[in-house]
Amino acid sequence: MNEIIQAMEQRLFGQKLNIRLLVTALLAGGHVLLEGVPGLGKTKMARTLAGLVGGDYRRIQFTPDLMPSDITGSVIYQMQDQSFTTIQGPIFTNVLLADEINRSGPKTQAALLEAMEERQVTIQGNTYPLASPFFVVATQNPVEYEGTYPLPEAQLDRFLFKLVLDYPGEEAEIAILRGHVPFHQEQAEPLTALLTPEKITEWQRKLADVVVEDSLYAYIATIIRQTRESKRVQLGASPRAGVAVLMASKAWALLDGRTYVTPDDIKLVARPALRHRLLLTPQAELEGGTSDHIIQETLGAIPVPR
């Protein structure tokens, strides 16, 4: 897993923390929402990860006319033998890139809900299991909100992390220019897979062996409950958010070569795991408050277990 991180850092500059968090989410069995302006490498990040994992990769460009069946699949009637055949959609893959997910309507966005939570798809009353691992990387643009459909809270809660990609620093931007490879040459030299989907699933099972002390369970629960009690938060974190922090901290510890979780692991993954689950009050938004600020203040106010 760390070899995958190193290989991605050689192709994506200025995004070290986001790359590690992306692989952490894969190991934790969750999904990721990437937010950033165009041109920061969101699509390349997902494509590079899929190539290094070695599983199937599909990309769906979300548009206003995209239908749910374009994602999940449909049943068609075969005239030759007078029978119905199920055509599976692009969601039947290991890594799915949902590009500009907020460009489609709520009905199409909802087609992902069952798949993201239950790892299965229902087509015309028949249920089909998805591949393992199944990892969704969705992207959205923080500008140009005209003609978009903001993701509802129920769908945002299905994402383990929300990662915000910012502009790279000067050195990283120079490295991007120096290391640029035309896309046709990049396609001619495919990535060498460092792992298999079966190995990823095997590593995901190892999370059960990562030890979490009782004091850390209480620490996570306190963080989650404090977000609900803040006067600047209209909707606090759900119990699923607590599970997300727990699984992400386990995966982060495992990537760090440890079989136990520390308070620092929890504090590090809390912001990407909670920032998209908090709904601020209108007054807090007018004052310039953000979810990140509230999470940081919450972490600072809670005593760290020893």
C-alpha positions as CSV (number, residue, x, y, z in Angstrom):
1,M,0.0,0.0,0.0
2,N,2.9,2.4,0.8
3,E,4.4,1.6,-2.6
4,I,1.1,2.7,-4.2
5,I,1.4,6.0,-2.3
6,Q,5.0,6.5,-3.4
7,A,4.1,5.7,-7.0
8,M,1.3,8.3,-7.0
9,E,3.5,10.9,-5.4
10,Q,5.8,10.6,-8.4
11,R,3.0,11.4,-10.8
12,L,0.9,13.9,-8.7
13,F,2.8,16.8,-7.2
14,G,1.8,18.9,-4.2
15,Q,-0.9,16.5,-3.0
16,K,0.9,14.2,-0.5
17,L,-1.6,14.4,2.3
18,N,-4.6,13.9,-0.1
19,I,-2.9,11.0,-1.8
20,R,-2.3,9.2,1.6
21,L,-5.9,10.0,2.6
22,L,-7.2,8.6,-0.7
23,V,-5.4,5.3,-0.1
24,T,-6.5,5.3,3.5
25,A,-10.1,5.5,2.3
26,L,-9.6,2.6,-0.1
27,L,-8.1,0.5,2.7
28,A,-10.9,1.5,5.1
29,G,-13.5,0.4,2.5
30,G,-15.0,3.8,2.1
31,H,-15.6,6.3,-0.7
32,V,-14.1,9.7,-1.4
33,L,-15.5,13.0,-2.6
34,L,-12.9,15.2,-4.3
35,E,-13.5,18.9,-4.5
36,G,-11.4,21.4,-6.4
37,V,-11.3,23.7,-9.3
38,P,-10.6,22.3,-12.8
39,G,-7.1,21.3,-13.7
40,L,-5.8,20.1,-10.2
41,G,-5.6,16.5,-11.2
42,K,-8.7,15.0,-9.7
43,T,-9.4,12.7,-12.6
44,K,-5.7,11.7,-12.9
45,M,-5.6,10.9,-9.2
46,A,-8.4,8.4,-9.5
47,R,-7.1,7.0,-12.8
48,T,-3.5,6.5,-11.4
49,L,-4.8,4.8,-8.3
50,A,-6.9,2.4,-10.4
51,G,-3.9,1.5,-12.6
52,L,-1.7,0.8,-9.6
53,V,-4.4,-1.3,-7.8
54,G,-4.8,-3.4,-11.0
55,G,-8.6,-3.7,-10.8
56,D,-11.3,-2.6,-13.3
57,Y,-11.7,1.2,-13.8
58,R,-14.7,3.0,-15.2
59,R,-15.5,6.7,-15.5
60,I,-18.9,8.3,-15.7
61,Q,-19.2,11.9,-16.8
62,F,-22.3,13.2,-15.0
63,T,-24.5,15.5,-17.1
64,P,-28.1,16.8,-16.7
65,D,-29.5,14.2,-19.1
66,L,-27.8,11.2,-17.5
67,M,-30.3,8.6,-16.4
68,P,-30.1,6.1,-13.5
69,S,-30.0,3.2,-15.9
70,D,-26.9,4.7,-17.6
71,I,-25.1,4.0,-14.3
72,T,-26.6,0.8,-12.9
73,G,-27.6,-1.0,-16.2
74,S,-30.9,-2.1,-17.7
75,V,-32.9,-5.0,-19.0
76,I,-33.4,-5.3,-22.8
77,Y,-35.6,-7.7,-24.8
78,Q,-33.8,-10.0,-27.3
79,M,-36.0,-10.5,-30.4
80,Q,-33.9,-13.5,-31.6
81,D,-34.7,-15.8,-28.7
82,Q,-37.5,-13.9,-27.1
83,S,-35.9,-13.4,-23.8
84,F,-34.8,-10.6,-21.5
85,T,-31.1,-9.9,-21.0
86,T,-29.5,-7.7,-18.2
87,I,-26.9,-5.3,-19.4
88,Q,-24.7,-4.3,-16.5
89,G,-23.7,-0.6,-16.3
90,P,-20.3,1.0,-15.6
91,I,-21.0,0.7,-11.8
92,F,-19.8,-2.9,-12.0
93,T,-16.2,-2.2,-11.5
94,N,-13.5,-1.9,-8.8
95,V,-12.8,1.8,-9.0
96,L,-15.5,4.2,-10.3
97,L,-14.9,7.8,-11.1
98,A,-18.1,9.8,-10.8
99,D,-16.9,13.0,-12.6
100,E,-18.7,16.2,-11.7
101,I,-21.4,14.3,-9.7
102,N,-23.4,17.4,-8.9
103,R,-24.1,18.1,-12.6
104,S,-26.9,15.4,-12.6
105,G,-30.3,15.5,-10.9
106,P,-31.1,13.9,-7.6
107,K,-32.7,10.8,-9.2
108,T,-29.5,9.9,-11.0
109,Q,-27.3,10.7,-7.9
110,A,-29.6,8.4,-5.9
111,A,-28.6,5.5,-8.2
112,L,-25.3,5.4,-6.4
113,L,-26.7,5.3,-2.9
114,E,-27.5,1.5,-2.7
115,A,-24.2,0.6,-4.4
116,M,-22.1,2.8,-2.1
117,E,-23.7,1.6,1.2
118,E,-24.7,-2.0,0.5
119,R,-22.3,-3.0,-2.3
120,Q,-25.1,-4.2,-4.5
121,V,-27.3,-3.0,-7.4
122,T,-31.0,-3.7,-8.1
123,I,-32.0,-3.8,-11.7
124,Q,-35.7,-4.5,-12.5
125,G,-36.2,-6.2,-9.1
126,N,-33.1,-8.4,-9.4
127,T,-30.2,-7.8,-7.0
128,Y,-26.6,-8.1,-8.2
129,P,-23.5,-7.9,-5.9
130,L,-20.7,-5.6,-6.9
131,A,-17.0,-6.4,-7.2
132,S,-14.7,-6.4,-4.2
133,P,-13.2,-3.9,-3.5
134,F,-15.7,-1.3,-4.8
135,F,-14.4,2.2,-4.5
136,V,-16.2,5.4,-5.6
137,V,-14.2,8.6,-6.2
138,A,-16.6,11.4,-7.0
139,T,-15.5,14.9,-8.0
140,Q,-17.3,18.3,-7.9
141,N,-16.3,21.8,-8.8
142,P,-16.6,24.4,-6.0
143,V,-17.3,27.2,-8.5
144,E,-20.0,27.5,-11.3
145,Y,-22.9,26.3,-9.2
146,E,-25.4,27.4,-11.9
147,G,-27.2,24.4,-13.3
148,T,-25.9,22.0,-10.6
149,Y,-27.7,19.9,-8.0
150,P,-26.0,20.0,-4.6
151,L,-25.6,16.6,-3.1
152,P,-28.2,15.9,-0.3
153,E,-27.0,15.2,3.2
154,A,-28.0,11.5,2.9
155,Q,-25.7,11.1,0.0
156,L,-22.8,13.1,1.5
157,D,-23.0,10.9,4.6
158,R,-22.1,7.9,2.4
159,F,-18.7,9.3,1.6
160,L,-15.9,8.4,4.1
161,F,-13.8,11.5,3.2
162,K,-14.2,14.8,1.5
163,L,-10.8,15.9,0.2
164,V,-10.3,19.5,-0.8
165,L,-7.6,19.9,-3.5
166,D,-5.9,23.3,-3.5
167,Y,-3.4,24.9,-5.9
168,P,0.1,23.4,-5.5
169,G,3.0,25.4,-4.2
170,E,5.6,27.0,-6.5
171,E,8.0,24.1,-6.3
172,A,5.3,21.6,-7.0
173,E,4.0,23.6,-9.9
174,I,7.5,23.7,-11.5
175,A,7.7,19.9,-11.0
176,I,4.4,19.5,-12.8
177,L,5.7,21.5,-15.8
178,R,9.0,19.7,-15.8
179,G,7.5,16.2,-15.6
180,H,4.6,16.7,-18.0
181,V,4.0,13.8,-20.4
182,P,1.6,14.1,-23.3
183,F,-1.5,12.0,-22.8
184,H,-0.9,9.8,-25.8
185,Q,2.6,8.9,-24.5
186,E,1.1,8.3,-21.0
187,Q,-1.4,5.8,-22.5
188,A,1.4,4.1,-24.4
189,E,3.2,3.4,-21.2
190,P,0.5,1.8,-18.9
191,L,1.0,1.7,-15.2
192,T,2.3,-1.5,-13.6
193,A,-0.2,-2.8,-11.0
194,L,1.5,-3.2,-7.6
195,L,-1.5,-5.0,-6.0
196,T,-4.5,-7.0,-7.0
197,P,-8.1,-6.5,-5.9
198,E,-7.9,-9.7,-3.9
199,K,-4.9,-8.4,-2.0
200,I,-6.7,-5.1,-1.3
201,T,-9.6,-7.1,0.1
202,E,-7.2,-9.2,2.2
203,W,-5.7,-6.0,3.7
204,Q,-9.2,-4.6,4.4
205,R,-9.9,-7.6,6.6
206,K,-6.7,-6.9,8.6
207,L,-8.5,-3.8,10.0
208,A,-10.3,-6.1,12.4
209,D,-6.9,-6.8,14.1
210,V,-6.1,-3.2,14.7
211,V,-6.5,-2.5,18.5
212,V,-8.6,0.5,19.7
213,E,-8.6,1.2,23.5
214,D,-11.8,1.9,25.3
215,S,-10.7,5.5,26.0
216,L,-10.3,6.1,22.2
217,Y,-13.9,4.9,21.6
218,A,-15.1,7.4,24.1
219,Y,-12.9,10.1,22.5
220,I,-14.5,9.5,19.1
221,A,-18.0,9.5,20.6
222,T,-17.2,12.8,22.4
223,I,-16.0,14.4,19.2
224,I,-19.2,13.3,17.3
225,R,-21.5,14.5,20.1
226,Q,-19.8,17.8,20.5
227,T,-20.5,18.7,16.8
228,R,-24.3,18.2,17.5
229,E,-24.2,20.5,20.6
230,S,-22.5,23.4,18.8
231,K,-24.8,26.4,18.4
232,R,-23.3,27.2,15.0
233,V,-24.2,23.7,13.6
234,Q,-27.7,23.1,12.3
235,L,-27.0,19.4,11.6
236,G,-24.3,17.6,13.5
237,A,-22.4,14.4,12.7
238,S,-24.3,11.1,12.6
239,P,-23.4,7.8,14.2
240,R,-22.1,6.7,10.7
241,A,-19.7,9.6,11.0
242,G,-18.3,8.1,14.2
243,V,-17.8,4.7,12.4
244,A,-16.1,6.6,9.5
245,V,-13.6,8.2,11.9
246,L,-13.0,4.8,13.6
247,M,-12.4,2.9,10.4
248,A,-10.3,5.7,8.8
249,S,-8.0,5.9,11.9
250,K,-7.5,2.1,11.8
251,A,-6.6,2.3,8.2
252,W,-4.2,5.2,8.8
253,A,-2.5,3.3,11.6
254,L,-2.1,0.2,9.4
255,L,-0.5,2.3,6.6
256,D,1.8,3.6,9.3
257,G,2.9,0.0,10.2
258,R,1.0,-0.1,13.5
259,T,-1.6,-2.5,14.8
260,Y,-3.0,0.1,17.3
261,V,-4.7,3.4,17.0
262,T,-3.4,6.6,18.7
263,P,-5.3,9.9,19.4
264,D,-3.2,11.6,16.7
265,D,-4.6,9.2,14.1
266,I,-8.2,10.2,15.1
267,K,-7.4,13.9,15.0
268,L,-5.7,13.6,11.6
269,V,-8.7,11.9,9.9
270,A,-11.4,13.8,11.7
271,R,-11.4,16.8,9.4
272,P,-11.8,15.0,6.1
273,A,-14.2,12.5,7.7
274,L,-16.5,15.2,9.2
275,R,-16.2,18.3,7.1
276,H,-19.0,17.3,4.6
277,R,-21.3,16.0,7.3
278,L,-21.9,19.2,9.2
279,L,-24.6,21.7,8.2
280,L,-23.8,25.1,9.5
281,T,-26.5,27.6,10.6
282,P,-27.1,30.6,8.2
283,Q,-25.6,32.9,10.8
284,A,-22.4,30.9,11.1
285,E,-22.0,31.0,7.3
286,L,-22.6,34.7,7.2
287,E,-19.8,35.2,9.7
288,G,-17.5,33.2,7.5
289,G,-17.4,30.1,9.5
290,T,-16.6,26.7,7.9
291,S,-16.9,23.1,8.9
292,D,-13.1,22.8,9.2
293,H,-13.0,25.7,11.8
294,I,-15.7,24.0,13.9
295,I,-14.0,20.6,13.7
296,Q,-10.6,22.2,14.7
297,E,-12.2,24.0,17.6
298,T,-14.0,20.9,18.8
299,L,-10.7,18.9,18.7
300,G,-9.0,21.6,20.6
301,A,-11.6,21.7,23.4
302,I,-11.7,18.0,24.1
303,P,-9.0,16.5,26.4
304,V,-6.9,14.0,24.6
305,P,-6.9,10.5,26.3
306,R,-3.5,9.4,27.6
